[in-house]
Amino acid sequence: MRIFLLILLVALAPVGNSIASGGPLGIDHRLHYDNSGIWKRSNQKTLIYGSIVVVGAGAIALGDGDELGDTFWRSVDAMVVSGVGAQGLKYAFGRERPSQTNDPNRFFKHGQSFPSGEVAAISAAVTPFIVRYGSEHPTVYALALLPAYDAVARVKVRGHWQSDVLAGAVIGTGIGIWASQRDSPLIVGWLPGGFSVGYVHRFEP
């Protein structure tokens, strides 16, 4: 995950001396607004909603008794916990978005910018898969490109500052690691036993 954070730092750092930066890390500044091509907001929504659907469907279909299904359930845990945590921090910090102000230091103003809930959720979704399968199948690390893309896209459409998406990535990754290291998935333990078996295995001949 250090490679992921390095990609973000390079992509989001100030691109010239003429750019005034600020915020808690001194890197926050408005990028040129770009809501076109791959950066379109509709593509960002497709990614976050697609992640929710894939993770949820995989968990329900495979169940916790399957190794891959167990990883999906840990991904569910991570997404839910990171989503709740990020939303709580948004209320606590009240930072205004770059679409609302050009001053990155406007905290406690009833805003919803810090941290990025979407980047947190996508980081949380991919981390359990990277933790479980990354050492055996290095191509799995390519999943880190999904939250990296979303982080850059959110800054380009002025939905978040650079430190917002970095904080979201740290939160999502940290909670994803926590979910991966638990003895068993959290949420599946609260649900009926059928979710442990999974619908695919239930109907096997």
Legacy VTK file of the C-alpha trace (Angstrom):
# vtk DataFile Version 3.0
C-alpha trace
ASCII
DATASET POLYDATA
POINTS 205 float
0.000 0.000 0.000
3.014 2.317 0.266
3.177 2.282 -3.531
-0.454 3.420 -3.637
0.220 6.347 -1.292
3.321 7.267 -3.296
1.260 7.402 -6.509
-1.215 9.700 -4.798
1.450 12.028 -3.435
3.073 12.436 -6.839
-0.238 12.901 -8.652
-1.679 15.368 -6.181
1.342 17.424 -5.149
1.564 21.092 -6.246
2.631 21.269 -9.891
4.295 24.642 -9.758
5.579 27.380 -7.492
2.756 29.694 -8.533
0.154 27.478 -6.856
-0.746 28.537 -3.325
-1.045 25.486 -1.093
-2.392 25.000 2.393
-4.340 22.584 4.539
-2.999 20.313 7.276
-0.231 18.871 5.083
0.515 22.034 3.124
-0.342 20.348 -0.194
-3.949 21.389 -0.706
-4.746 23.492 -3.766
-7.351 23.579 -6.489
-6.532 21.701 -9.661
-7.856 22.884 -13.013
-11.508 21.759 -13.022
-11.916 18.676 -15.203
-15.219 16.805 -15.375
-14.601 15.135 -18.716
-13.252 11.875 -20.113
-12.165 9.347 -17.510
-12.477 11.962 -14.775
-16.230 12.459 -15.246
-18.252 12.323 -12.062
-20.466 9.647 -13.624
-17.427 7.363 -13.912
-16.603 7.943 -10.264
-20.150 6.997 -9.285
-19.944 3.872 -11.442
-16.785 2.857 -9.595
-18.138 3.332 -6.076
-21.550 1.794 -6.754
-19.955 -1.007 -8.770
-17.599 -1.739 -5.880
-20.527 -1.964 -3.474
-22.454 -4.297 -5.785
-19.494 -6.581 -6.552
-18.402 -6.880 -2.924
-21.930 -7.423 -1.634
-22.849 -9.922 -4.338
-19.604 -11.846 -3.909
-20.090 -12.110 -0.151
-23.677 -13.315 -0.429
-23.005 -15.701 -3.307
-19.910 -17.401 -1.878
-20.490 -17.155 1.868
-17.929 -17.092 4.662
-17.173 -20.814 4.405
-15.343 -20.225 1.126
-11.872 -18.603 1.184
-12.747 -16.069 -1.485
-16.159 -15.537 0.092
-14.511 -14.917 3.458
-12.394 -12.222 1.806
-15.496 -10.634 0.294
-17.107 -10.530 3.753
-14.009 -8.869 5.201
-14.262 -6.352 2.397
-17.898 -5.738 3.382
-16.811 -5.147 6.981
-14.114 -2.727 5.896
-16.401 -0.758 3.591
-19.139 -0.388 6.202
-16.823 0.579 9.063
-14.793 2.994 6.934
-17.979 4.549 5.576
-19.381 5.155 9.050
-16.039 6.429 10.333
-15.462 8.775 7.400
-18.967 10.230 7.721
-18.415 10.853 11.417
-15.183 12.698 10.662
-16.938 14.785 8.008
-19.378 16.033 10.649
-16.564 16.584 13.156
-14.276 18.587 10.863
-16.875 20.362 8.715
-14.391 21.239 5.987
-15.631 23.035 2.897
-15.020 21.468 -0.491
-12.889 23.136 -3.172
-16.127 23.598 -5.122
-17.268 25.847 -2.272
-14.106 27.812 -1.527
-10.546 28.350 -2.777
-9.269 28.360 0.822
-8.230 24.849 1.938
-8.096 25.945 5.580
-11.842 26.401 6.024
-12.606 23.737 8.613
-15.582 23.653 11.012
-17.824 25.411 8.471
-20.531 22.740 8.115
-18.813 21.279 5.039
-18.432 17.594 4.078
-14.994 17.488 2.484
-12.660 15.859 5.026
-12.026 12.965 4.609
-13.118 11.472 1.289
-15.685 8.789 2.029
-15.510 7.361 -1.486
-11.750 6.924 -1.454
-11.992 5.412 2.025
-14.644 2.940 0.880
-12.818 1.860 -2.280
-9.511 1.546 -0.403
-11.305 -0.558 2.207
-12.878 -2.718 -0.491
-9.620 -3.694 -2.191
-7.326 -4.009 0.832
-8.541 -7.413 2.108
-7.938 -8.914 -1.346
-4.448 -7.424 -1.501
-3.633 -8.645 2.014
-4.845 -12.200 1.338
-3.741 -12.761 -2.257
-1.068 -10.154 -3.001
1.949 -12.220 -1.963
0.855 -15.218 -4.060
-0.529 -13.269 -6.998
1.284 -9.902 -7.340
-1.137 -8.755 -10.055
-3.712 -8.313 -7.275
-1.787 -5.192 -6.250
-3.207 -3.572 -9.386
-6.445 -3.187 -7.402
-4.732 -0.268 -5.647
-5.135 1.671 -8.884
-8.892 1.890 -8.266
-8.732 4.094 -5.147
-5.776 5.957 -6.675
-7.874 6.795 -9.731
-10.839 7.840 -7.601
-8.628 10.049 -5.438
-7.272 11.970 -8.422
-10.722 12.179 -10.010
-12.317 13.574 -6.842
-9.697 16.322 -6.700
-10.074 17.118 -10.398
-13.836 17.693 -10.102
-13.224 19.765 -6.942
-15.083 17.357 -4.717
-12.133 17.087 -2.329
-8.775 18.556 -1.412
-5.591 16.510 -1.696
-5.386 15.850 2.050
-9.036 14.697 2.024
-8.331 11.851 -0.385
-5.047 10.929 1.290
-6.833 10.725 4.637
-9.563 8.627 3.027
-6.963 6.253 1.606
-5.250 5.867 4.985
-8.558 5.266 6.767
-9.800 2.737 4.224
-6.491 0.896 4.046
-6.105 0.788 7.817
-9.618 -0.535 8.368
-9.137 -3.000 5.504
-6.041 -4.383 7.231
-7.962 -4.563 10.528
-10.791 -6.474 8.843
-8.285 -8.833 7.222
-6.638 -9.699 10.528
-9.793 -10.456 12.507
-10.431 -14.072 13.485
-13.665 -13.956 11.484
-15.686 -11.375 9.557
-17.745 -9.084 11.788
-21.013 -8.533 9.935
-21.518 -12.110 8.742
-21.600 -13.132 12.413
-24.683 -10.961 12.934
-26.599 -12.524 10.043
-28.491 -15.836 9.633
-26.388 -18.912 8.965
-27.299 -18.995 5.287
-24.910 -16.141 4.654
-22.062 -18.294 5.963
-22.832 -21.016 3.441
-23.465 -18.780 0.443
-26.055 -19.175 -2.268
-23.662 -20.717 -4.798
-22.699 -23.550 -2.456
-26.233 -24.002 -1.159
-27.504 -24.980 -4.575
-24.562 -27.131 -5.624
-25.588 -30.663 -6.673
LINES 1 206
205 0 1 2 3 4 5 6 7 8 9 10 11 12 13 14 15 16 17 18 19 20 21 22 23 24 25 26 27 28 29 30 31 32 33 34 35 36 37 38 39 40 41 42 43 44 45 46 47 48 49 50 51 52 53 54 55 56 57 58 59 60 61 62 63 64 65 66 67 68 69 70 71 72 73 74 75 76 77 78 79 80 81 82 83 84 85 86 87 88 89 90 91 92 93 94 95 96 97 98 99 100 101 102 103 104 105 106 107 108 109 110 111 112 113 114 115 116 117 118 119 120 121 122 123 124 125 126 127 128 129 130 131 132 133 134 135 136 137 138 139 140 141 142 143 144 145 146 147 148 149 150 151 152 153 154 155 156 157 158 159 160 161 162 163 164 165 166 167 168 169 170 171 172 173 174 175 176 177 178 179 180 181 182 183 184 185 186 187 188 189 190 191 192 193 194 195 196 197 198 199 200 201 202 203 204
